[in-house]
Amino acid sequence: MTAALDLVAEYPVLFWAALGVLLLVAEVLLAPGFFLSFATAAFLVALATALGLLPVDFLWKALIFAVIGVATIPLFRSLLRRYFDRTPDINQY
């Protein structure tokens, strides 16, 4: 367990990018629209970590990840609803 925590502490960008990939895989396999916002949040945290914009502490990064993930759920839901609601109206000719 400590080896995994040491690996996360040593390579935080790799951790957040891998988490984003895992969440994208979960998005494809499971519920459409839910994991997409959290995958995007993980990629944004990985990018900000790589650029040195975020504090070093893991808890701050996890908090920022959670806030971005929850805040973007309505955005992605509205985009996906607009994309997938293309059923034709039977009352239109």
Secondary structure, DSSP 8 states (H G I E B T S, - for coil): -HHHHHHHHH-HHHHHHHHHHHHHHHHHHS-TTTHHHHHHHHHHHHHHHHTT-S-S-HHHHHHHHHHHHHHTHHHHHHHHHHHH-----TT--
